[in-house]
Amino acid sequence: MTLLAPAMEVARRLQTLRMCGVVSAVRGLTVLVDELPVGVGTVVRVGGEGDVDGLGLGEVVGFTRESAIVMMLGNTAGIRAGQVVEAMQSSPVAMVGESMLGRVIDGLCRPLDGLDAMRELSPRAMQPDPISPMKRRRITQPLRVGLRAVDLMTPVGRGQRMGVFAGPGVGKSTLLGTIARRTSAQVNVIALIGERGREVKDFIEHALGPEGLQRSVVVVATGDESPLMRVRASRLACSVSEFFRDQGKDVLLMMDSVTRFAHAQRQIGLSAGEPPATKGYTPSVFAQMALLMERAGALEPTLSACGGSITGLYTILVEGDDMTEPVADAARGILDGHVMLSRKLAQKAHFPAIDVLDSVSRVADDISPKEHMDARRQLLRILATYREVEDLVQIGAYAKGSNPEADVAIEFQRSINELLRQGKDDAEVFDKAYARFVKLSKETTDATTRKTKK
């Protein structure tokens, strides 16, 4: 027996301090709890240990003068006045680990794939302090995603945050699944937020496939789950990404979609009493969007971290193809670039339906050699010229020879589209695609020079 054994035995027998309150009312999605002096973000359990009706977990999202406002991770059915509410954690914690690879989980880290429980998980803050700007690494290396339209025309850097702006039905899920299979990132973390239940399994089995799943962690919160669960799943995906980043790995975080995260945060804000602003969005929506997206990035190596990177790819649903919609407008200001999916291209069976003229990568010049950027600018000029005369060409009103640059654009339009179009199973090594890209750019330059001299 050691010297500390008696003290250890006393400590074991001590009753731990429990902070409890009682349910006073249920209002819509929230529960009002009296006599619970805890902070915002505290995780609570409705129903004490001795309560056979223990209904599950919730989180304190605000206060009135007398009561804490709790939003449940499940539904509020069965909650009754006077029921005990016990504080569990002062802030949400995520359980993360290597065993998550290849798994499908919910916002509480519970497996959804029917496989064994995950082992060797360690706790990690779900809402850590923001990263200091001085600890971030400059983005100087490209991350290949396996799509010619992106790698050649809108290149992505390791640690960059890109938005994918799309209306419904233009190939967004297929695009994400293809990228997950072909990317040069070592780990994929895919957050499916607010999706239809039917689409989740379809995405995992068909768009992602076994090849993509084996190096991915899929976090799911469907549209029929509580707003708090959808927000929690989004934050969990970021925490999982940070775990692998701190091991020195390059992580690709794909979130589908930020719009539904914003919708969930709007419901939470309105339930907590925030005033609605444009289209009902509360001020906390845009603050939380910035906090969520700023968690991606590349870090400098330190004694405590290996300096990996998180490249963020966030989809934004554009309601009615309106790019000035509040969430889309705010996201464009936060992100380092955006890929625009065009309904017009999708209707022409041009997939991926990426409009390269409207897409922007703010780090393209920092991660690409001069030859690449010159070729990219040349093809963009050709595409822009064709767009100017497209209507005239369609109705047969364009007079050949009236504009040398337009003549070249019309001549090479089909070749450029063939380069940018890529089927689901049409994988191509970057070096081979790059050689085709540079050759096509040189051909258009030479053709323009010849026609201008005539």
N, C-alpha and C positions, 0 to 999 in steps of 0.2 A: 504494500500500500504506500503510495507516495504521500508527500507532505500536503499536497493540494487535494487529496482525495475527499476529505470531509467537506471542504468548501464546494467541490464539484457536486457532491451528493446533495448539498443544500440547494445549489443552483438548479439542479435537475428537478427538485421538488417544488421550486417556486412557481407560482402562477404568473404567467406573462400578462402584462397589462394589455387589456383589450379595449379598444375605443368603439363604442356601439351607439347607435341611434335607433329611432323607430320610424316606421313609415307613417306619414300623416296624410298623404294624398297621392293619387296618380293622375297626371295631366298629359294626355296624349302619349308621347314617347318617353316621358320623363316621370321620375318618382321623386316626390318631396320627402325629405328625411329630417326630422327634428332631432336636436341634441346630438349632432355629429360634428364636432369641431375639428375637421380635417381640411386639407388644402385641395385646390383644384388639381385634378389629375390623379387623386387617390383612387386606388382600386378597392371596391367594396363587394361584400357578399350579402345578398338578401336572404335572410333566414340563417339563424345561428347554427352551431354544430349540433345542438339538440333538437333542431327544428326539422321534422320529417318532410316539410314542404320547402326545403332549401331550394330556391329557384334559380340560383346562378349569380354570375358576376355582373358588375356594372362599374361605372366610373363617374366621379364627381366632375361635372362640367360647369358648375356655377353655383351661385347662392342667391337667396332672397334675404330679407332682413332676419328671418327666423330659421330658415331651412336650407339644407344643402340640396342642390338639384342633381339628381343621379340619372344617368342614361344607362339602360341595360344593354348588355352585349347580346342578350336574347330578346324575347318579347316580354310584355308586362302582364300577360294573362296569369291569373291566380294570385297576384300580389294583393295583400290585404292590409287594411289600416292596423297599426300597432305591431306589425311584424318587425323583428329585430334586423338591423342592418349593421354588419361588422366591417370595420376597416381592415383591409388585407395588406396592401402595399402603398407606400407613399407616392409611388409613381409606377407606371407600367414598365414591366421588364420582359424582354424577349429571351427565349431559350434557343441558342444557336449552336451549331457544330458541324463537323465534316460529314456526319451521317445524314445530313439533310439532302445531299446530292442525290438526284434521281427520284426525289420524293415530291408528293403533292400534299400540301398542308393548308390548314385554315388560319385565321388570324390569331388563334390561341396556340399555335404550333401543334395542333392535333392532326395526325395523319388522316387523309381522306382517301388514300389509295388502297386501303385494306391490308397493308403490309404490317410487319412488326413495328413496335415502338422504336423510335430513334434513340440511340445511346450516346453517352458522353457529350451531353449538351451543357453549355455553360451560360450563365445569365449575362445579359447585355442590356444597357439602357435603351429603351425604345425611342426616347426623345433626348438624345445627347446634346451637349452644348455645341453651338455652331463652330465650325472649323475656322481657325484664324487665317486670314488671307495670306499671311506670311509663311504659312505651312503648306500652302498649295504649290504644286509644281506646274511650270509652264507646259502648255500642250504643244509638243513638238513631234510626236510620233503618231502615225495613222493607225486606225483600227479598221481592218478589213471586215466588211459585213457580207461579202459574197454576192452583192448585187452591182452590176456594172453601172447602172444609173446613179447609184450612190457613190461607189468607190472612185468612179472616174469624174463625175460631174459635181457631186456634193460630198466630198470626202469628209469622213468623221475621224476625229482625233481621240487618242486614249485620254479619258477624263472629261470629254466634252459632253454637254447636255443638249440633245437634239429633240425637237418636237416633230411628231408626225401628225399633220393636220388633215382630217378627212371627214367627209360626210359618211352616212351609213351606206354599206354595200359597194364600196370601191376597192375591196381587197386588202383591208388593213390587217386582219388576222392572219391571212396567208402570208403577207409581207413579214410580220413578226416571226412566224414559224420558220420561214425560209432563212431569215437572218440568224435565228437561234441555232439552226443546223450548220450554217456555213461560216459563222463569225470566227475570227482569230482569237477572240477572248477565251480565257481559260475556264471561266464559270459564267453561266447565265442565271440570273434571278428574274423570274417572270411573275409579275403581280397582275392577276385578272380581277379587276375591281368593278363590281356592279354588273358583271356579265350575266346573260341568261344562263340558267342551269344547263340547258341543252348544249350551249355553245362551248362550255368548259371541256367536256369530254371530247367533243369533236375537235377542238383545238389541240388537246394533248395527244390524241391518237392519230390525227391526220396532218394538221399543220406542223406540229412539233415532231411527232414520231419518236420511236425508241432511240434513234441516233441523237436527236436533240435533247431528249429527256435525261439521258445518262449523265450529262454534265450540267444539268439545270436543277434549280429549286423553284417549284411552282407554288405560289401563295394565292389562295382563292377566297374571295368573298363575293358571293352572288348577289344579284339585285334584290332578292327577297330577304336578305339578312339585314340586321339593324344598321343604321348609319354609323354607329360607333364601331361595329365590327368591320365595316368597309374601310373606315379611317385607320383602324388598328392594323388591318392587313397591309395597307399601304406602308405604314411605318415599320411593320415587321419585315417587309421586303427590303427596306433600306438598311435595317439592322443586320440582316443576313448578308447583304452586299458588303457592309462595313467589316463584318467578321472575316470574309475572304480577302477583302482589300488589305487588311492589316497583316495578312500572311504573305503579302507581296504579290498577290495575283491580280491579273487584269480581269475585272468583272464587267459584264454587260447587264445593266438593270433595265428591264423593259416593263413599263407600267401601262396597262390598258384598262381603264383610261383615267387620265387626270381629271377629265370633265366629271366623271362619276364620283371621284374623290371630292371634287368641289361641291357636287350636289349633296353628298353625305355631310360634309362640313357645314353646308348651308342649313340642313335640317337640324344639326346639333346647335348651331348658333341661334336659330330662331326659337328652338325649344328652351334655350338658356336665357332668352329674353333680349338678344341682340336686335338692334333696329335693322330692318331690311333696307338695302340700297338698290342699285341698278338690277332689274330683273329678279329682285328678291334676294340677291346675294348679300350676305352679311360681311362686315369688315374683316372678320377672322378668316374668311375663305381665302382672301388674297394673301394675308399674312402667312397662313398655313401652307399655301401653295409654294411660296418662296422658301419657307423652311424645309419643305419636303424636297424640292429640286436642288437646293444648295447642298444637300448631303452627298450628291455625286461630285466627282472631281478626282484629280490626281494629287497625291501627297508626296512631299519630300521624305526620303528615308530618315528615320530617327532611331534612337536607342530602343524605343518602345514599339516601333512599327517599321515594317519592311518597305513602305513606300509604294504600295500598289495603286490601282486606279479603279474608279467606278465610272463607266461611261453610261450616261442616262439616255434612254430612248423612251419618250413619253408620248402617248397618243392623246390627241385632243379632238373630241367629236365636235364638228362644226355644224350647229343647228341650221338647217336650211341653207348650207354652204355659205353662211354669213361669217366672214373672217373677222368682222368687228364685234362679234359676240363677246361679252365681258371676260369669260374664262380664256378664250382664244387670244384676246387682246392682251390680257395680263401675262399669259404664258410666253408670248412672243417677246415681251420685255424682259423676262427672266432668263430665257434659254439662250444658248450660244449658236443657235441656228434652227432652221426648220425645213422639213421635207413636206411638200404639198402634194397630196393625192388628188388627181383631177377626175371628176365624174365624166367629163367629155372624153378623156382617154379611155376610161373603163368601158364606156359605151361602144368604143371602137375595138374592144378586146385587146387593148394595148396594156399588158401587165408586165411588171408592176406599173400602175398608173401614176407614175411620178412626173409631175410637171417640173422639169429641171430649170425652166426659166424663172419660175416663182419660188424655187427652193434656194436656200442660202445656208452656207457653212461659214461662220465667222472666223474659223481657224484654218480655212483651206490653204491660204498662202503660207502659213507657218508649218504645215505638215507635208507639203508637196514640193517636189523639185520644180525648177523654172520650166523645164520642158513640158511637164504635166500641166502647169498653170497656163502656159501659152496655148497648148492644144485645147484645153478646156474653154478658154476665152474665145478661141476661133470658132469652135462648134456652137457655143452660145450665141455668137454673132450671127451665124448661119441660121440657127433656129429662130432667132428674133426677127431676122429679115423675112423668113418664110411666113411667120405669123402676121406680119404687116400686109402681105399680098395674098394670104390664104383665101380670103373671101373672093378676090378677083379671079384666082385660079379655079375655084370651085364653080363659078358661073361662066367660065370661059372668056372673061373680059380682059385677062392679062395679055399684053402684047409682048411676045418674046423678043428680047434684044433691047427693050427700053431701059432696063436696069441690069448691068452685069452682075451685081451682087445677088439680086433677086433670081436671075437665071441660074446661078450656082446653087442657091438655096433650094430651088425647085428640083434641080438635077440630083442633089445629094440628100434630099429629105428622106427618101426611102432607106438609103444606106444608114443614115444616122438613127432612124427609128429601129432598124434591125439590130443595131448595136445596143440600144437602150432597152429594147424589149427582151424579156428573159422569162422562160417558163419555170414552173415550180421545180422541175427536175433538171433544169439546164444549168448545171454547175460548171464554172469555168475558172481555171487558175488565173489569178490577177495578172501575172506577167504576160500571158497570152492575150488577155483582153486589152491590156495596156498597149501592146504592140499594134493591135488593130486600131485602137483609139488614136494613137499618134500618126499612124499611116493615113487614116481617114482625114485627120486634121490637115496633114501636109497636102493631100490631094485637093481638098477644098481651097487651100491657100493658093496652090499652083493654078487651079482652074480660074479663080478670081483674077489672078495676075494676067493670065492669057486673055480673058475676056475684056479686061480693062484696057489692054494695049491695042485691041482691035479698033 
